[in-house]
């Protein structure tokens, strides 16, 4: 399976082309950035496909991160993936950023893995899985203080762009984290591998919003203005 992976959910723009049968990436590119994903993504896709010497028609699938993450970044990546899939006639699957953060540490045994993404305002997006990948706590948004209560009695592994934020506030009277893996964005390699394993029927390329957008529509002026004489 030849799969094109795209990630613009957080503070990186990344693209990779994975040859699953060969078990290797044919090309990849990652740039850390807080904004500017819309301008960077399509030229990056073109460079990766050119470096891999692969036409879009050769793709079997496209994978894209669907969140949690930046509302703007998610729209950029998902729209691009859907457009490419439509043009090439290929299926598109969604991969969550929380799962992509946890993926490199699955199968190592021992501690559960808590994926953490900064949701601002003293909150995080979180997910807890066992070392075998079994879900223990499904994706949710929660105050930082709630993470400690959800960690169980053991020493977890913290991963994600809010791993250090949570680790720095970890209570002294609890088992300390086994490790703290702070990363601005998930590795694009793992987005691709999760895309291989995803079921197109259930892993749709739709944004995973765990809370509503902060911005709200303005009230219609007529509804608040005094009636004219």
C-alpha positions in Angstrom: 0.0 0.0 0.0 1.3 3.4 -1.0 -0.1 6.1 1.4 0.3 9.9 1.4 0.2 11.3 5.0 -0.6 14.9 5.8 -0.4 16.7 9.2 -1.3 20.4 9.8 -3.2 20.0 13.1 -0.7 21.6 15.4 2.6 23.5 15.2 4.0 21.7 12.2 3.3 21.1 8.5 4.3 17.6 7.5 3.9 15.3 4.5 5.2 11.8 3.9 4.8 9.0 1.4 4.9 5.6 2.9 5.4 2.3 1.1 3.8 0.0 3.6 4.8 -3.2 1.8 8.4 -2.1 1.8 8.1 -0.9 5.4 9.7 2.5 4.6 9.1 6.1 3.8 9.9 7.0 0.2 10.0 10.7 1.0 9.0 13.1 3.8 9.2 16.7 4.8 8.4 18.5 8.1 8.5 22.2 8.9 7.7 23.5 12.4 5.3 26.5 12.2 2.6 28.1 14.3 0.8 29.5 11.3 1.2 29.6 7.5 0.0 25.9 6.9 -2.2 26.9 4.0 0.7 28.5 2.1 3.1 25.7 2.9 1.1 22.5 2.5 0.5 22.0 -1.3 4.1 23.0 -2.4 5.3 20.5 0.3 3.0 17.8 -1.1 4.4 18.4 -4.6 8.0 18.2 -3.4 7.4 14.9 -1.5 5.6 13.3 -4.5 8.4 14.5 -6.8 11.2 13.2 -4.4 9.4 9.9 -4.3 9.0 9.8 -8.1 5.4 8.8 -7.6 2.3 10.0 -9.5 -0.9 10.7 -7.5 -2.5 7.8 -9.5 -0.2 5.4 -7.8 -1.5 6.2 -4.3 -3.7 3.7 -2.6 -4.9 6.0 0.2 -4.4 9.4 1.8 -4.3 9.9 5.6 -4.7 13.2 7.4 -4.7 14.3 11.1 -8.2 15.3 12.2 -7.5 16.7 15.6 -7.7 17.8 18.3 -5.7 20.8 17.1 -5.9 24.2 15.6 -9.3 24.9 14.0 -7.5 26.6 11.1 -4.8 24.0 10.7 -7.3 21.2 10.7 -9.4 22.8 8.0 -6.3 23.3 5.8 -5.1 19.7 6.1 -8.5 18.0 5.8 -9.6 20.2 2.8 -6.3 19.4 1.0 -6.6 15.7 1.7 -10.2 15.5 0.5 -9.4 17.5 -2.6 -6.4 15.3 -3.5 -8.5 12.2 -2.8 -11.3 13.4 -5.0 -9.0 14.3 -7.8 -7.0 11.0 -7.7 -10.1 8.9 -6.9 -8.5 7.5 -3.7 -10.0 7.0 -0.2 -9.1 9.4 2.5 -8.9 8.4 6.2 -8.6 10.5 9.4 -6.1 9.9 12.1 -6.4 11.6 15.5 -3.4 13.6 16.8 -3.8 11.9 20.2 -3.4 8.5 18.7 -0.4 9.6 16.6 1.4 10.9 19.7 0.9 7.6 21.4 1.7 5.3 18.5 5.6 5.3 18.8 5.3 3.9 22.4 2.8 1.1 21.8 4.0 -2.4 22.4 6.8 -1.5 24.8 4.9 -2.9 27.8 4.4 -1.4 31.2 2.9 2.0 31.8 -0.2 3.4 30.2 0.3 6.2 27.7 -1.4 9.6 28.3 -1.6 11.7 25.2 -1.8 15.4 26.0 -2.5 18.5 23.7 -2.6 22.0 25.0 -6.3 23.2 24.8 -5.4 26.6 26.4 -7.2 28.2 29.4 -5.7 25.5 31.8 -7.2 22.7 29.9 -5.8 19.8 27.8 -7.1 17.4 25.2 -6.3 14.0 26.6 -6.6 10.3 25.9 -5.2 7.3 27.8 -4.4 3.9 26.2 -2.7 0.8 27.6 0.8 -0.1 26.3 -1.1 -2.5 23.9 -3.2 0.3 22.5 -6.4 -0.7 24.3 -8.4 2.5 25.1 -8.6 3.3 28.8 -10.0 6.9 28.6 -11.4 8.1 25.3 -10.5 11.5 23.9 -11.9 14.4 25.9 -11.1 17.9 27.0 -10.4 18.4 30.7 -8.8 20.7 33.2 -5.1 20.0 33.8 -5.9 19.0 37.4 -8.3 16.2 36.1 -5.4 14.4 34.4 -3.9 13.3 37.7 -7.2 11.7 38.8 -7.4 9.8 35.5 -3.9 8.5 35.5 -4.6 5.5 37.8 -2.3 4.3 40.5 0.8 3.6 38.3 3.4 5.8 36.7 2.2 6.7 33.2 4.1 7.9 30.2 3.2 11.4 29.1 3.3 12.3 25.4 2.3 15.3 23.3 2.7 19.1 23.2 1.3 19.5 26.7 3.3 16.6 28.3 5.8 19.0 30.0 3.0 21.3 31.1 1.3 18.4 32.9 4.5 16.9 34.2 5.6 20.2 35.9 2.4 20.1 37.9 2.4 16.5 38.8 1.5 16.0 42.5 4.5 14.9 44.7 2.3 12.3 46.5 1.6 10.4 43.3 3.8 7.9 41.3 5.8 10.2 39.0 5.6 9.8 35.3 7.7 7.0 33.8 8.8 9.4 31.0 7.8 12.8 29.5 7.8 13.0 25.7 7.3 16.6 24.7 6.8 17.2 21.0 5.3 20.1 19.1 3.4 17.7 16.7 3.2 13.9 16.1 5.7 12.2 13.8 4.4 12.1 10.3 5.7 8.5 10.0 3.2 7.4 12.6 0.4 9.3 10.9 1.1 7.3 7.8 1.2 3.9 9.6 -2.0 4.7 11.5 -3.5 5.5 8.1 -2.6 2.1 6.8 -4.4 0.5 9.8 -7.5 2.7 9.6 -10.8 1.5 8.3 -12.0 3.9 5.6 -15.6 3.1 6.6 -15.2 4.4 10.1 -12.2 6.7 10.1 -13.7 9.5 8.1 -11.7 12.7 7.4 -13.8 14.9 9.7 -12.5 17.3 12.3 -12.5 15.9 15.8 -13.8 18.9 17.8 -13.9 18.1 21.5 -15.3 21.5 22.4 -17.1 24.2 20.4 -15.2 27.0 18.6 -14.6 30.0 20.8 -15.9 32.5 18.3 -19.6 33.1 18.2 -21.8 34.8 15.5 -22.6 38.4 16.2 -26.1 39.2 17.3 -28.2 40.7 14.6 -28.1 44.4 15.1 -31.9 44.7 14.5 -32.6 42.4 17.4 -30.9 44.7 19.9 -31.4 48.2 18.4 -34.3 50.3 19.7 -37.3 50.4 17.5 -37.6 53.4 15.3 -40.5 55.8 15.7 
